[in-house]
Structure formats: structure tokens, C-alpha cells
Amino acid sequence: MTTPDADRGARHPGAPGRPPTPRPPGAPPALEVSGLAFAYPDGHPALHGVDLRVEAGERVALLGPNGAGKTTLVLHLNGILRAGAGRVTVAGLPVQREHLREIRRRVGVVFQDPDDQLFMPTVGDDVAFGPANFGVAGDALRDRVRDALAAVDMAGFADRSPLHLSGGQRRRVALATVLACRPEILVLDEPSSNLDPVARRELAEVLLRLDVSVLMVTHDLPYALQLCPRAVILDDGVVVADGPTRELLADPGLLARHRLELPFGFTPG
Amino acid sequence: MGAGHAHPLHRPGTSPVHRLPAEVKVVAAVLGAVGVVATPREAFGVFAGHLLVLAAIWAIARIPPGWILRRAVIELPFVVLAVLLPITGPGPRVDVWGVALSEPGLLGAWNIVVKGTLGVLISLTLAATTPLRALLIGLQRLRVPALVVTIATLMLRYADLILAEAARMRRARLARGHDPRFLWQVGATARGVGTLFVRTYERGERVHLAMLSRGFTGALPGAADAVPTRREWLAGLAPAAVALALPVLAVLGRSGAAG
């Protein structure tokens, strides 16, 4: 596998991404999924042995058609769903009942609809919710809230109600609520959905600045290309392709087989 | 605390009443309401005393009485019910402008109207001087069960969202020629309510998943640790003490007169 940094540098010379902090050699991968299988209680199978490894600092896009099992996979990463078979480890820690609290701190899931994520009366309260659950309090908690809002360019919005923010602002605040937990890996579910082009670009700029491993679930193939040097295609509960995003997107046959399609006029050149 | 700026019952300010910790005001409002309810219905002067206490609080909080009264119209449907009592009530009749009305009915109606109105005025005073978010923190500090505070917090956040969703669904129906004024089209509105319920329920599930993902274990993180001072308790509870003393004095005075 190519190292993400070399790949990003070579293919996106103009990308404003900050090079990730070098990880010590031999550090455990940010995420390791092996042989993960799951069927819903009604017997409907969703995952049939998924294998996926995300190195520390790497940004990976998870592509796939509707119903491929992407969301089901995401809910396994922080132990909301329990695997029928196989195992998931996050920075070396297996997802098991006794570690759930630490797992949920390590895996920051940003859900698709920010209105599902932002439930407190003010932005500041919402960003404080996660770290407070993980035992951060007092000045440290205030620092977390301030830093997380600054990281998404939303400093100064702490006292506002999420109701009065634009879609793009809400999406970035939802990201801040997870960043405040200082996760090992950021899991983004369709981060660009319902965003206008400017908000979409602003979010990309924020994401490229972050020094954190990312797994981005998306249908937005150009966005995957812009943000993630590597991509994985999940279809019918299995990983069917894994490689540099540009190469996967340049294979029209592969995309067509898995109900993926580039927007009209877009060529990954 | 900018959360309250959207809701029409709050009047932001910096008066001593506004600055009192929310839990002090909640306790004062509850005790004040108890004082009002405990007042015998014939003790007309005592009700005037309650109103004076409220007027004094409005003056300190710089709330124009008209501002409060406009919001008190929420009470009107209950007043309409009370008006029926003198007409339908039993017992001895008195003539009021030539209409024979039931005397216990009249007193009963007065009892409902005056106590209801004072209760509404007390609640409005609390709402006007306390942002919703501070109110929730106050409830938490008063050891109200975590589940209740969590539900209130979620209601505060999602009521507007659900209303907006209902408005969007209504617009979408109207755009397709729906006109619920015709009786035979009411069914679509009813189905809309059903759909809204299901959508709200699903959103509840998703919100819960998102909360679990950030380490939620059943209670919202504790409120900040500032505790009201003794002076704040004394200042805040003074009007409530008056409201409680008034009915006691009224009862004592009456039994003294009788004896």
C-alpha cells in the first residue's frame, strides 16, 4: 500500500492539506476491521466479512451504492452494533463491551444530518457534551470547546442556537462536537450532502487542515478524490475494491458494476 | 446565554431579578404559587396584595406590565370555562345587572379566574427574567430527575425543528392543490400528522445513536458549579415569603374577628 503522505503530495501538489504528524513506526493502525459479518435481527444480512485497515493519519473514502452496508459498518466501528462475527480494533483496542467508553472517545462519528447530532440548546453546550461525558471538566472543557470551534472556523458561535445556523455552519459545528473528544479516527457519514458548493469547499478546507485519521463514507466521488488519497468500495456487504482513489475512479467498468457514477463532465484527470 | 433570544416569553435584561440564579427563581415561583392557591377565595384584599408583590418584581426587573399582560391572554380559554360556572352553578342566586346568578358559582368562577391569572403572571415573570437554558440548569441543580431535564432539553431543541417540518409538509400538500377547509380533504392532514409522528420517532432514534456515539450514559453532563449565595436565596425568596404570609394573616385575621 502506498503511504498516504507521499500519495497526497504527488497527486495533489496544490492541496492545502497539512502533512500529518509522523506516527512512530510500528504504531497500531487507527482502525482494523477483519472478517466482520452482521445480520439484522430480522435475518437480513448486511455485512459478509469486511476487511479494512486504516493507518494512523491516513484518509480513506468508503464508497458504495445505497444499501451496500456502509452505515451498518460505521455503527460497528464504535460498538453501537455488535458484530455477528469478526473483529474491529481502534488504535489497538478491540471493540468490546468493557472498552465501549474509550472506543466511543477514539471513534468520532459525524452523522449525516447535523440536526440529529446537535441536540443541545447552544453550540457551546453541544461541543462540550462529548468531552464532558468522557470526564473533561472545568477550564480543560472550556479549552476543548474553544479549540474545537476554532478548528472548524466557528469561534464566536458558542452561545448561538444551532437552529439559527446555516447548513454549512451546522455541519462544521457537528464536526467540532466530535473533534472536541480528540478522536483517533474521524468517521464522516456523507459529509457533503445538502451543502451548497461554497459550504462544501469550506468543509473540505477544514477537513484537509485536520491532523487526524479519516474514514469518509460518501457518494460524492469528486469529494472523495479531493480529500482521500485512498478509497474502498463496499458493495453487498463486502469490500470489492481498495486502492488509490484516482485509479478506482478512472475505471468506468468497476464504478458501473457497483452503481457508482461520476458527475456529468467530471474526469478524474 | 443567547439560547433564549428566540423565544417570545423571555425579555433579556440585567436587573437584579434577571441576575438571580435560576434555581432561586424556580423555588420562589413555586412557593409564590402555593401562597396564591392557599388564599381563601373570599379574601379579596389578599389577592390585591399578591398582585402588588408581582408589580414590585416587574418594577425591579423593568418589565412593563403591558408586556406581561399581552402574554397573559394565553389564559383566555380557561376564563371562558369559568364564566359558565355562575350560570350553571347551584344554590342561592344573586341578581347581577338583572341576571340571577348562582352565588357559589360566582365565587367558584372568581376563584378560578383570580388564582389562574396570578399563577400565569408568576410563570410569565419567571419566564421573562430567566433564559430557557438557565432554567434547565436550575432544574438540574434542584435535583430534578436527570431524565426529566434531558426530555425538557430535547424538547427545547427539537420543538422548532418539528414545527418547521410540519410546516414544510403542509406547504408541500398545499402546492399539490390540497385545501383542508373541505371536509373530504381532512384525511390528508390526519395522515400528515401520522407521518410526522413516524418521522419524529425516527429522528429520536438517530439523535439517540448520535448521543451514544459521544459517550452518553443516561444523564446530561453536570451544570457549572456556581452555587447561589445565602443573600441570593434571601433576596429571591422574599416575595415568596410575602405571598405565603398573606393568606396566613388573612386566615388568622378572620378567625380573630370571629372569636
Chai-1 contact restraints between the chains, C-beta under 6 A:
chainA,res_idxA,chainB,res_idxB,connection_type,confidence,min_distance_angstrom,max_distance_angstrom,comment,restraint_id
A,N78,B,S213,contact,1.0,0.0,6.0,A-B,restraint_1
A,I80,B,L209,contact,1.0,0.0,6.0,A-B,restraint_2
A,I80,B,L212,contact,1.0,0.0,6.0,A-B,restraint_3
A,R104,B,S213,contact,1.0,0.0,6.0,A-B,restraint_4
A,R104,B,G215,contact,1.0,0.0,6.0,A-B,restraint_5
A,V109,B,S213,contact,1.0,0.0,6.0,A-B,restraint_6
A,F111,B,A210,contact,1.0,0.0,6.0,A-B,restraint_7
A,D115,B,L161,contact,1.0,0.0,6.0,A-B,restraint_8
A,D116,B,R206,contact,1.0,0.0,6.0,A-B,restraint_9
A,D116,B,V207,contact,1.0,0.0,6.0,A-B,restraint_10
A,D116,B,A210,contact,1.0,0.0,6.0,A-B,restraint_11
A,Q117,B,A210,contact,1.0,0.0,6.0,A-B,restraint_12
A,F119,B,R157,contact,1.0,0.0,6.0,A-B,restraint_13
A,F119,B,V207,contact,1.0,0.0,6.0,A-B,restraint_14
A,P121,B,A3,contact,1.0,0.0,6.0,A-B,restraint_15
A,P121,B,R133,contact,1.0,0.0,6.0,A-B,restraint_16
A,P121,B,L156,contact,1.0,0.0,6.0,A-B,restraint_17
A,P121,B,R157,contact,1.0,0.0,6.0,A-B,restraint_18
A,T122,B,A3,contact,1.0,0.0,6.0,A-B,restraint_19
A,F129,B,R214,contact,1.0,0.0,6.0,A-B,restraint_20
A,G130,B,R214,contact,1.0,0.0,6.0,A-B,restraint_21
A,A132,B,P221,contact,1.0,0.0,6.0,A-B,restraint_22
A,N133,B,G215,contact,1.0,0.0,6.0,A-B,restraint_23
A,N133,B,F216,contact,1.0,0.0,6.0,A-B,restraint_24
A,F134,B,G215,contact,1.0,0.0,6.0,A-B,restraint_25
A,D159,B,G2,contact,1.0,0.0,6.0,A-B,restraint_26
A,R160,B,G2,contact,1.0,0.0,6.0,A-B,restraint_27
A,S161,B,A3,contact,1.0,0.0,6.0,A-B,restraint_28
A,L163,B,D160,contact,1.0,0.0,6.0,A-B,restraint_29
